């Protein structure tokens, strides 16, 4: 039997941690976890203590002898780790509120991973992840980094391009949710279907075939977007899918729910501004849900993941992370969609960029299924957004104002010119404590 596993979770005080623990418990026969280290920063210490005690109760209730360590000292945690997972949010939810509130107050999309807010989340997150990678090179050079901190694609690309670290997998729950819910829409079992995703994080498209090789994509599109479709979104924080059927039908591919921001920008902006006026930002709602969750987690009798966790937008994230770890550790060759190095998988994008594609997860990491190129309708938007990502990552690393301004100008969800620059300047000021590279 292999030696006991040591896994380090950075952002350990996250409300998602109980789902991660549940995933490890379910797979204990295959993943003999003996040490789980939860790492956080001083501002997250209270939450980490609450969630850490709950993790201990969960392992105990499952009869599993796993030591749960809680620390603010990242370096002591990383020593000899086998896997490192990152689920951190620099500045916590208060930073996300600003990411959403400031653009919305200027009449622009204010969203966690899209538009101006998404760019600023990357600016805060990328330097921290690159610091973690530098520590890993010294303290656990054989470990894999499994990142589900948003924006997952940009973080993965920063690690590959600037961190020079190939043992990284970026994870998002959107493809996971799509497979579960779309199998149901087709009236099929998930194991009877093969979904092929290609693109970048929060901007991918996919097709689906059955085990006999019959293409079911157009049937799925009709059921999701045709006249009899219920149009329900698979993502908690995105409104229901009212995409134009003829447009999606012409793609012959199913778009990611986040395409609503690019295909239906005016409608999305109008709804967001209305919601902002009446109810505040999505981040404020999430903060309320999180507060309720932590009240539950404090209960000394609670020793399992509560149902309310599904109300957060990231349901099934942690389960997917456990699948990736299991598949690498045991060379299980599970088929999953992750962010990884392109290496020619999507011919329309640079070979050294990160793409979100369907892969076989082997003992040596993700092996992508070859995709090829896109038709012009997808290719134009994809290449524009990849250029925006490259500029954002460069700005995050260098702190160069002009490069950041180029990223803002390139992003189709940000008003160009002086209004866009003003939003950028306000966000730089609002987040300056987390953006020392720009000071």
C-alpha positions, -999 to +999 in steps of 0.1 A: +000+000+000+012+035-008+022+057+021-003+080+037-012+111+018-005+147+028-028+173+012-026+210+018-056+233+012-048+270+009-079+291+016-087+264+042-113+286+059-135+286+028-172+276+032-165+249+005-140+230+027-166+206+042-174+195+006-137+188+000-135+168+033-167+148+023-149+140-010-118+127+007-140+106+031-159+090+002-126+081-015-106+070+015-101+035+003-083+049-028-069+081-012-054+071+022-053+106+036-034+109+069-027+146+070-050+175+059-034+209+064-058+239+062-039+272+056-054+307+057-045+343+064-050+362+096-083+378+083-097+343+077-085+327+110-119+327+127-136+309+097-107+285+094-110+275+131-148+269+127-144+249+095-113+231+108-132+218+139-160+207+117-135+188+094-122+170+125-158+160+134-164+147+099-134+125+098-141+112+133-178+104+124-165+085+094-141+065+115-110+079+096-078+086+114-067+118+096-049+146+114-064+180+106-038+208+110-048+245+111-022+271+104-014+306+091+021+295+083+020+283+047+056+272+045+053+248+075+022+233+059+037+228+024+067+207+035+065+173+017+029+178+006+016+153-021-011+177-034-018+213-029-053+227-035-060+265-038-094+279-031-084+313-019-101+347-023-077+376-018-095+403+001-124+379+009-160+387-001-156+424+007-132+426-022-157+409-045-184+434-034-162+462-047-154+443-079-191+442-086-203+475-071-178+499-087-185+488-124-223+486-117-223+521-103-209+532-137-235+513-157-212+484-166-213+446-159-202+440-124-194+403-120-169+381-102-151+366-132-162+387-161-156+423-171-137+447-148-144+426-117-129+395-132-098+414-143-093+427-107-098+393-092-070+380-114-047+410-104-051+401-067-049+364-071-021+357-096+008+372-075-003+351-045-005+319-065+029+325-080+043+330-045+028+297-035+044+280-065+078+294-055+074+278-021+063+245-036+095+244-058+115+243-025+092+225-001+072+200-021+087+198-056+068+166-065+034+179-055+006+187-079-012+221-077-050+217-081-064+253-084-101+262-081-095+299-072-111+321-098-104+331-125-092+295-128-080+297-164-059+329-159-044+315-127-035+283-145-019+302-174+001+324-150+015+293-132+025+277-166+039+309-182+053+329-153+057+303-126+073+278-150+054+250-131+037+224-153+022+203-125-009+224-123-045+216-131-072+244-131-107+233-121-141+248-127-175+233-117-193+246-149-184+215-171-192+192-141-226+207-137-233+208-174-227+170-178-249+161-148-278+184-159-276+179-197-276+141-193-309+146-174-322+168-202-314+141-228-330+114-206-297+095-205-273+082-179-241+103-177-219+072-184-237+067-217-224+100-230-192+117-240-190+155-237-161+173-255-154+208-242-130+232-258-122+269-252-110+288-221-124+290-186-159+305-186-157+307-224-160+272-238-183+253-261-191+216-261-206+188-281-221+155-269-222+120-285-235+087-271-215+055-267-225+044-302-210+076-316-243+093-324-240+131-322-268+144-298-256+180-298-284+195-320-310+175-301-296+189-268-296+225-282-333+221-293-342+208-258-322+236-241-330+266-263-359+256-286-395+267-282-403+240-256-372+246-235-375+257-199-343+277-202-331+270-167-295+280-161-271+254-146-253+281-127-267+297-095-253+332-102-264+335-139-299+341-150-318+315-170-307+308-205-327+329-229-302+327-257-315+331-293-322+296-305-312+303-342-278+315-331-270+285-309-285+261-335-260+276-361-231+270-337-239+232-335-222+235-301-236+242-266-222+274-251-211+279-215-237+297-194-212+327-191-217+333-228-249+351-217-226+381-210-213+381-245-243+369-266-270+389-246-249+418-231-277+444-231-302+421-214-277+409-188-266+445-181-302+457-178-310+428-153-279+433-133-285+471-129-321+465-119-310+438-094-282+461-081-306+489-075-332+468-057-310+441-039-274+451-040-246+429-055-245+392-059-215+392-036-236+406-008-261+378-012-233+353-012-220+369+020-254+363+037-254+327+025-219+322+038-228+338+072-256+313+076-233+284+066-207+293+092-235+295+119-244+259+110-207+249+110-203+261+146-228+235+158-207+209+177-231+182+167-228+189+129-205+163+114-216+162+077-219+187+048-252+206+051-276+209+022-274+247+022-239+246+007-255+237-027-269+273-027-234+287-032-224+291-069-196+266-066-215+233-058-197+201-070-163+220-072-147+201-043-160+167-054-144+173-088-111+183-071-111+150-052-117+131-085-086+149-101-064+140-071-077+104-071-071+101-109-035+114-107-026+095-075-040+062-088-036+067-126-074+061-129-076+079-163-109+096-155-123+118-183-127+154-170-127+189-183-099+210-168-076+240-176-042+228-188-015+237-213-028+239-248+001+223-267-019+224-300-051+210-286-070+241-298-052+252-329-066+288-327-047+296-295-010+298-286+006+265-277+018+278-243-016+292-232-040+276-208-072+261-224-102+245-208-106+211-226-118+176-221-088+154-209-079+120-196-065+125-161-035+102-158-008+096-133+012+122-152-016+147-152-041+158-179-038+144-214-062+165-236-084+151-264-074+168-296-100+194-307-086+214-337-100+248-347-133+267-343-156+282-368-154+320-371-183+327-348-165+310-319-130+318-329-133+356-330-147+359-295-122+332-282-091+349-296-102+383-283-108+370-248-075+351-248-057+383-257-075+401-229-064+373-205-028+375-216-028+413-210-044+408-176-019+382-165+010+403-177-004+433-158-008+412-126+028+402-128+044+435-138+021+460-123+022+480-156-006+505-158-006+507-196-008+470-200-038+469-176-054+497-196-050+476-228-067+447-210-096+470-201-099+483-236-099+448-251-126+434-228-160+437-246-179+441-213-161+473-203-170+506-218-139+519-236-124+553-233-124+576-202-153+559-185-135+525-186-103+541-174-122+558-145-136+524-134-101+510-135-086+538-115-114+535-088-108+497-086-070+503-083-076+527-054-102+505-037-079+474-038-045+491-033-037+471-002-038+439-023-021+453-054+014+464-042+027+458-078+008+489-089+018+512-061 
